Amino acid sequence: MSRVVVTGLGIIAPVGQCAAEFFEGLVAARSGIRPVSPETVPLPHSLVAGHVDFDATRHWPAYQSAQFDRATQFALAAASQAIADGSIQLSEEQSLRAGVYWGTGLGGATSIEESYRNFFAGNGRVRPTTVVMGMNNAAAGQISITHYLRGPVLNFSTACSSSASAIGEAYRAIQSGHADVVVAGGSEALITLGNLNAWDAMRALAHADAVDPSRSCKPFSANRAGLVLGEGAAALVLERSDWAVRRGARIYGEIVGYGNASDAFNISKPDAGGQVRAMRLALADARVLPEEIDYVNAHGTATLVGDVVETNALKEVFGTSGRRPCVSSTKALHGHLMGASGAVEMVASVIALEQRIVPPTAHLDAPDPACDLDYVPNEARRLDVRAVMSNSFGFGGMNAVLVTRRYQP
């Protein structure tokens, strides 16, 4: 079976709009979370979100960008960055074995909401492009078209684990010989009136911190109050290691393990059992012992139940004594990008591996006694990172875990 390496990274996120800026922001604990304007969401209380200041016209002419949903705009920008970063140039024949594996929770939610709101408000007919802009596979299709990738193109929608599942399945496709190179990742754009109201109705969202709204997302903290929605996209170029070595590519790391397991428990409440199985499957696939993992990028959404469940799952996998990995959640800074979170956090994990720096869990001033692992509070840590695990756990009990290690020829 082929070995699979990461050779290109691209990202559009609240903390930064390229991989270097993004990771620098994480290390500096620079938050991309800010209040949502009342004009956007007229609610009786304040909400915050990880918003991206994205100017689509810097990437495409206005007439062209208007054909893409915001989530697709993010996707195309991140994928183009990753392809350029990886110096990917394919022949006509090679394009037949180059694919796109993409993840999203709700696809073109912005286009659908805007079109239907206008229609029901009596402001005219539905926009003719609503279907092709709003469909879940729009981003994957547009990446394939733009970059002439004619191999397998698949879209994954497993809630918050969507893009992690996409990366894991891309890894398997290359490993088993079904593709040679895949652009894998995810995108999401859910900061809209309808989506924010829906999430707030579930009582899942954190409201603005009274002192500093940028500190509203507090994973593993005793005073955490819920998740914060974010938006953006992240893409990774995965390819066969022999291809990468032969062309002299920069190799960020090697994906060695992927585990996917269902809680089969509750549609919205997480269960440690499924998370444990996914982590153990990823370790077994990687042929890596628990004590060989140096860092875990946690799912860590800052919900009251979820953070404790993940803590307990990590303890079961890595033990309660002896050598255990340090753990952090970068969602404190960029928010929860739902279907794109796994890819965003995989970018963070891969750069942490390469640069030997673990990003912190920001705003962790008052740790929850029930969350008593080494969560790298507030300050980044220099560490000889050799192997990294990235956790993504979605509604529906759908869990995806990825293991990456330094590439050794």
N, C-alpha and C positions, 0 to 999 in steps of 0.2 A: 504493500500500500504506500501511496505517496505521502511524504511529510508536507505539512501546510504551514506557510509562514506569512506574516503580515509585512507588506512592503509599502503601503501607502495609507495615509490618514487624512481625513477631512472632517471639519466640524463647523456647524453654525449653532451657537448656544448662547444663553444669557451671559455667560462669563467671558466668552471670546468667540471670534469668528474665523479662527484658524487654529490648528492644533497647538502651536507654540503659545499663542495668546491665551488659549483656553487653559492649558496646564499651568502657565505662569499665574493666572488668576486663581486657580485652585490652591497652589502652593502659598500664595499671598493671602489666602482666605478672603478674597475680594468677592463680595456677593453681587449677583445679578438680579436679585429679587427687589421689587419695588411696588408701591401701591398701584392698583388698577384705577384708572381715572373714572370718576362717576359718570362721565359721558359714555364710556364703554359699557359699564355695568351699573345701572342705576339701582343699587341695593341700599337698604337702610343702614348697612354697616360697611366697614372698610374691608376690602380684600386685597391681597397681594399676589403677585405672579412673577415668574421668571420670564420677562419679556425680552425679545430680541429686537434691537433697532436695525432693521434690515431694509436696505434700499434695493429693491429688485432691479431698478433701472441701471444700477451699476454693473449688472450681470447680463441683462438682455434689453433690447429696445422695448419701449412701453407697450407696443402692440403685442409683442411676444409674451412678455411677463404677465399680461392680462389674461392669457390663455391657461395659466398655471394657478392652481390653488396655492395658498400660502405654504402648506406642508410640502407640496411638490417643488416650490421655489427653494425651500430649505434643502430638500433632497438633492436637487440638481446642483446647487452650489457646493454642498458637502462632497458629493460624488466626484464632481469635477476637480475639487481640491485633492481628493485622495488619488485620483488617476494621475494628476500632474505630479503629486508628491512621489508616487511610485514609478514615474517615468514609463508608464504603460503605453506601448505602441504596438498595435497588433496588425498582422497581415490579414488579407481577406480570409485565408484558411484558418488562421488562429482565432478570428472573431467567432467562428462557429463553435468554439469550445470556451468562450468567455461569457459569463452570465451575470445576472443580477439577482440577489436574494435580499428581499427588503421586508421590513416590519413596520406596521403602524396599527394603532388601536382603532381610530375612526377615520382614517384617510382624509379626504377633502371635506372635513366637517365645516370649515369656514364658508366654502362655496355653497354647500347645501343649505346652511343656515341663512346666509344672506339671500339666496334665491327664494327660499320658501317664505322668509319674513316679508320680502317685497310682494310676493304673490298674495299672501293672506292679508296684507295691509291694503291690498287693492291698488298697488303701484305698477300694475302691468303684468305681462305674461312672464312665465319662468324663463330664465336665461337659457338659450338653446344649448349651451355647453355645460350645463349643470351636471349631467350624468358623467361625462368624460372627465370633468374636473373633480367631481366628488367621489368617484369610485375608488375603492381601497387600493387597487393596483395601479392607480394613475402614476404615482411617483416611480414605481419600478419600470413601468412602460416607457416613461419619458427618459429615464436614465439610459435604458436600452436603445431607444431611438437616437438620442443625442450622441451617444458614444459608439454606436454601431456594434453593440454586444449581442450576438445572434445565438448564443448558447442558451442554457436553461434560465428562464426568468420566472421566479416564483415570489409570491407575496404571502406574508405570514401575519396573522392577526390573533394573537394570544394575549390580549390586554397588555399589561406592563412588561411581559416577557417577550413581546413580539420580535424586537430586533435582536435580542440575545438568541432566540430560536432561529432567526434568519442566519446569524453568524455561525451558529452551531451546525445547521443543516448545510451551509455552504462549505464548511470545513469537512463534513462527511462526503459531500459531493466530490470535492477535489481529492480527498483521501482515497475514495473508492474508484476514481478514474472517470467520473461522469463529467468533469470539467477541469480545465487547467488553471483558470483565473476567474475569480468572482468578486464583484463589487458588492459588499454586504453591509447592511446597516439599517437605519430606520429614521423616520421623520414623523413629527406631530405638530399640530397647530390648533390648540383647543382654548385659547384665551378669547372666548366669545361670550356674548350675553347668555345664550342658552346653556352652553357647557358649564360656565361658572355657576349659574343658578342651579343646575342639576347636581353638581358636586357639592355645592353648599347645602342643598336640601338633604343630602346624605349625612350632613354634619361631619364631613371628612376633611374640610378645608380649615387651615389655620387662618385666623384673622390677623390683621396687622399688629405687630408688636407695638405697644403703647409708646415705648421710648425710641425704638429704631426699627422701622418696617423692614429694613434689609436683613434683620436678624429674626424674622418670623418663623423660619423653618429650623427646628432644633432636634435633629435625630438623637435618640438615646438619652435625651435630657429629661430630668424630672418635670420640667415645666413645658414640655412639648405639647402642642395643641392641635396637631394635624398636619396634613401635607400641604404643599404649595405647588400649584400647577406651573409647569414651565413649557417652553416651546423650542423647536429647533430640529436639528438633524445631525447625524454622524455617519460616516462611511469609512470602511476599511477595505483595502485591497488585499485579498487573500490569493496566494498562488502556490503552485508546486515549488518546493524548495530547490529542486534541480534547475528549474527555469530561472529562479531568482539568483542563484549562485552563478549560473552560466552568463547572465547578462550583467553581473556585478551590482545588483540592486542592494540598497540599504535594507537590512532586515531588522525590524523592530523586535520581533520575537516569534516564537513558534507556538501555534495553537496545538495543544496535545490532548485536551480532554473536553468532553461535552456530555452533560447529563440532563435529561429531561424527564420529569415525573409529575404526576397529578396528585393533588391532595385527595381528590374524590371525597370532599368533606362539606364545603360550603361555597356558595357562589361569590361571596365577598369577604368572608372571614378566613384568614390564613391558618394553616395547620403545620406544626413543626415536622410531622411525619413525612409529608411530601417534600419539604425542603431538605430534610436529611437524606432522603433517597436520591434526590437530584444531585446533591453535593457528593455523595458516595459513588454514584454512577460516574460523575465527571472525574473523580480521583481514580477510579478503577480503569476508566478509559485511558487516562493519562499515564497509568502505571506509576503514580506518584503517591507516596505515603502522606498522611495528614501532616506529619511533622516537617515535611519538605515544603509546605506552603508558607511563604513568608508574609504575605499580605492578602487580605480579603477585602475587595470593594463590595460593601454590603448593599443590600436592597435599601434598607434604612430610610423609610419614607417619613418618619416622625409621627406616625399614628400611635395612639396609646397601646393598642393591641399588637400591631405588627412588629414593632421594635422588640418587644419582649419575646414574641414567638421566634423571631430570627435569632435573638440572643440564645435562647434555649436550644435551637437547632444547631447553632455553631458549637455550643458546648458539647452536644451529643456527638458531633462529628470529630471535634478536635480535642475532646476530653476536658476535664476540669482542673487538671494539674499538668505540670511538665511544660514542654515547649508548645506554645500556641501562637498562631499568627496575630499580628496586629490587624485591626479592622477599622475602616472608616467609611462614612457615607458622604459623598460629595453633593448629595441633593440639598444639603444645607445652603449651598451657594448657587446652584442652578435650578433648583426645584425638581419636580417630578415630571419628566417629559413623556410619561406614559409609554406608548409603544416605542418611542425612540430612546428611552432611558438605558436599556441594555447596551446599545451601541455607544452612546455618550460615555457610559461608565467603562466600557471596554477600551475606548480611546484613552481614558484616564489610567486604566490599569496597564495598558501596553507602554505608555510613556513612563509610568512609575517604574516599570520593569527595566526599561532602557536607561533611565536617568538615575535610578537608585534613590528615588525620593518618594515617600509616601505622602499623599495629600491628607490634610487633617479632616476631622469632623468639626466643622466650625460651630460656634455658639454653644459649645458644650461646657458651660460654666457650672451647672448643677446636675451632675450625673444621676440618673435613676438607679437606685440600689438594685433594681431587678435587671438592669443592663450593665453588668459588672465586668465586661471584657475590656481589653486595651483598645479603646476607640480613638486613639491618637487625637486627644482634645486640642483644638484651637491652633496648633502649630504643626507645620509639616515636619517630617522626620527623615533624616538621611539614614538609609538602611540598605544593606547588601541584598537587594531583592533578587531572588533567583527564580521563584515561581509565584504566580498570582492566580487567585480565584476571583471571579466576578459573578455575583448573585443577582438574579432577576426573578421576582415572584409576582405573578399576575392574578387578577380577579379570575374566578373560575377554578382557582387552585392550580394554575399552570406555571410550573417552575422550570427555569432554564439556568444552567450553571456552566461557565466556561473556565478552563484552566489554560494558562499560557506560561511558557518558561523561556529563558534565554536560549537563543539558537546556538547549538553546538554542531559544527559540521560532522 
